[in-house]
Amino acid sequence: MGEQNHSPGKELQHWTRTESPGKRSWHSQAYTLGAVSNFMSTFLTFPIYKVVFRQQIHAVAVSEAVRQLWHEGPQYFYRGIYPPLLSKTLQGTLLFGTYDSLLYCLSPVGPHSLGHRWAAGLMSGVVEAVALSPFERVQNVLQDGRKQARFPSTFSILKEFHSYGLWGRLSLGYYRGFWPVLLRNSLGSALYFSFKDPIQDSLAEQGLPHWVPALVSGSVNGTITCLVLYPLIVLVANMQSHIGWQSMPSLWASAQDVWDTRGRKVFLIYRGGSLVILRSSVTWGITTAIHDFLQRRYRSRKELKD
């Protein structure tokens, strides 16, 4: 059918079935693309992220969060950017590459069902959480303006963590807030990959330019996923901003504290949601569009060689 030729997801499944097992060299392309696209989108959207983080911590309006950053001075505006640049680059590498590998293990010759995409996305999110939770932990401490005097650098935070002992370094240090991170990342990855291709396919069948379905699919799907899981994002930010033996409330106590400090109102939990929509739209739109573009170029070059 002519319409199927414009469907990226169906094209990929057809191309996958023509590849013999063991020759799926395009796995490396998914790892590389994820790294490059996530690095670019993180750098571009970091100012938005930092404003959102301040709203999550202090439950203030956008104008107040911007005022806080402006008052601290431009030298602190990009404070904390190195951990997210590194972690998001690794995130893209793991997320796309691991998902692609797991999907092939679950369904070597395709087509890939919703269950296959969900399972591969869920497991890739688990891998992502285990590998990257320490980076997010350090980043959230660095971005909390209340801790600039005590912890002026990444080294000072690492020094604090290493004073806890082996178990303390994990539970109170690098993996503080791990369980909500695990739940957020696994569900988020499963939702994103489950519906990314169907949305892109339906848009591609309308005859739109190739980059439009990927951009819109990534933006819409990433935004919806982020908003669904936003309470977990707020909980993680608050849990990981705590540091020191004396200020480590439990998971339940942290959740209760967030609920109480937000006046027990859902709309206050979602304060900062408007910027999350913008950030997620830009980040996931760019990531998905670049991934689709480079994947198409790789397939075209391979077809020419064959």
SVG drawing of the C-alpha trace seen along z (x, -y; Angstrom):
<svg xmlns="http://www.w3.org/2000/svg" viewBox="-7 -40 43 55">
<polyline fill="none" stroke="black" stroke-width="0.4" points="0.0,0.0 1.2,-3.5 0.3,-4.9 2.4,-2.4 5.5,-3.7 5.1,-7.0 4.8,-5.3 8.1,-5.4 7.1,-2.7 5.9,-0.3 8.9,-1.0 11.2,-0.2 9.3,3.0 9.5,4.1 13.2,3.2 13.8,5.1 12.2,8.3 14.5,8.2 17.6,8.2 18.9,11.6 19.5,12.1 22.9,11.0 23.2,8.3 21.3,5.6 24.3,3.2 21.9,0.2 21.8,0.8 24.8,-1.4 23.0,-4.2 20.3,-4.2 22.9,-4.6 24.8,-7.4 21.7,-9.3 20.3,-9.2 23.5,-10.6 23.7,-13.5 20.1,-14.5 19.8,-14.4 23.0,-16.5 21.6,-19.2 18.2,-19.3 19.5,-19.4 21.8,-22.4 19.0,-24.3 16.4,-23.7 18.5,-23.9 17.3,-27.4 13.7,-26.2 14.6,-23.2 16.2,-25.3 13.2,-27.5 10.9,-24.5 13.2,-23.0 12.9,-26.1 9.1,-25.9 9.1,-22.3 11.3,-23.0 9.7,-26.3 6.2,-26.1 6.6,-29.6 5.3,-31.2 7.4,-31.5 8.2,-35.1 9.4,-34.4 11.6,-31.5 13.1,-33.8 13.6,-36.5 15.5,-34.1 17.9,-33.1 18.4,-36.7 19.1,-37.8 21.8,-35.0 23.6,-36.4 24.5,-35.2 27.5,-33.2 25.1,-30.8 22.6,-30.6 24.2,-27.6 25.3,-26.2 24.6,-22.4 24.6,-22.1 27.4,-19.6 25.7,-16.7 22.6,-16.9 24.6,-17.3 26.5,-14.1 23.5,-12.3 21.1,-13.2 23.7,-12.2 24.1,-8.8 20.3,-8.7 19.8,-9.1 22.4,-6.4 20.8,-4.0 17.2,-4.8 17.2,-4.4 20.0,-1.8 18.7,0.4 15.1,0.2 16.2,1.1 18.2,4.1 15.5,5.3 12.8,5.0 14.9,7.1 15.3,9.8 11.5,9.8 10.5,9.8 13.5,10.6 11.6,10.5 8.7,8.2 6.1,6.8 6.5,5.2 3.2,5.3 2.1,2.8 3.1,5.4 6.6,5.8 7.1,2.0 5.8,1.6 8.0,4.3 11.1,3.1 10.4,-0.5 9.8,0.5 13.0,2.5 15.1,-0.3 13.7,-2.7 14.8,-0.4 18.3,-0.4 18.3,-4.1 17.2,-4.6 19.9,-2.4 22.7,-4.0 21.7,-7.7 20.0,-8.2 23.4,-9.3 23.8,-12.1 20.3,-13.4 21.0,-13.3 24.1,-15.5 22.3,-17.8 19.4,-18.5 21.7,-19.3 23.7,-21.7 20.5,-23.5 19.1,-24.1 20.0,-27.7 19.8,-27.0 22.9,-24.8 25.2,-27.0 27.3,-28.0 27.6,-24.5 28.1,-22.7 29.6,-25.1 30.8,-22.4 30.3,-18.9 33.4,-17.8 32.0,-19.1 28.9,-17.0 30.9,-13.9 33.1,-14.4 30.0,-14.5 28.6,-11.3 31.9,-9.5 31.8,-10.4 28.7,-8.2 30.2,-4.7 29.4,-2.1 25.6,-1.7 25.1,-5.3 26.8,-6.3 24.1,-4.4 20.9,-4.9 21.6,-8.4 24.0,-9.6 23.9,-8.6 20.6,-6.7 18.5,-8.9 15.0,-8.8 15.7,-5.8 12.3,-4.1 10.3,-7.1 13.0,-7.5 12.7,-3.9 8.9,-4.2 9.0,-7.4 11.6,-6.3 10.2,-2.8 6.6,-4.0 7.8,-7.1 9.9,-5.1 7.1,-2.5 4.5,-5.1 6.8,-7.0 7.9,-4.1 4.5,-2.4 2.8,-5.3 5.6,-7.2 5.4,-5.1 1.5,-4.9 1.2,-8.7 4.0,-9.2 2.5,-6.6 -1.0,-8.2 0.5,-11.6 2.8,-10.3 -0.2,-8.8 -1.5,-12.4 1.3,-13.0 3.2,-15.5 7.0,-16.1 9.0,-13.3 10.3,-15.5 6.8,-16.8 5.3,-13.5 8.5,-12.7 8.6,-16.2 4.9,-16.3 4.9,-12.7 7.9,-13.3 6.5,-16.6 2.9,-15.3 3.9,-12.0 6.7,-13.3 4.6,-16.1 1.7,-13.8 4.0,-11.3 5.7,-14.0 2.5,-15.5 1.1,-12.2 4.2,-11.5 4.7,-15.1 3.9,-14.3 6.7,-11.8 9.0,-14.4 8.2,-16.8 8.7,-14.1 12.1,-13.1 13.3,-16.8 12.3,-17.3 13.8,-14.0 17.0,-14.5 17.5,-18.0 17.9,-16.8 21.5,-16.0 23.0,-15.0 22.2,-12.3 19.8,-14.4 17.6,-15.5 16.6,-12.3 12.8,-11.8 11.5,-8.5 9.7,-8.0 6.3,-8.3 7.3,-11.2 8.6,-13.0 5.4,-12.4 3.4,-13.6 5.5,-16.7 5.1,-17.6 1.4,-17.2 1.2,-19.3 3.4,-22.1 1.3,-22.3 -1.8,-22.9 -3.1,-19.5 -4.2,-20.8 -3.4,-19.0 -3.0,-22.2 -0.2,-23.3 1.5,-20.0 1.4,-20.8 2.9,-24.3 5.5,-24.6 3.5,-22.4 3.3,-25.1 7.1,-25.2 7.2,-21.4 5.0,-21.3 7.4,-23.7 10.5,-21.9 9.1,-18.4 7.8,-19.6 11.2,-21.0 13.3,-18.2 11.3,-15.2 10.4,-16.8 14.0,-17.5 15.2,-14.1 12.5,-12.1 13.0,-14.2 16.8,-13.8 16.5,-10.1 14.1,-9.6 16.2,-11.7 19.4,-9.9 17.8,-6.5 16.3,-7.3 19.7,-8.4 21.3,-5.2 18.7,-3.0 19.1,-4.9 22.9,-4.5 22.5,-0.8 20.0,-0.2 22.3,-1.9 25.2,0.4 23.0,3.4"/>
</svg>
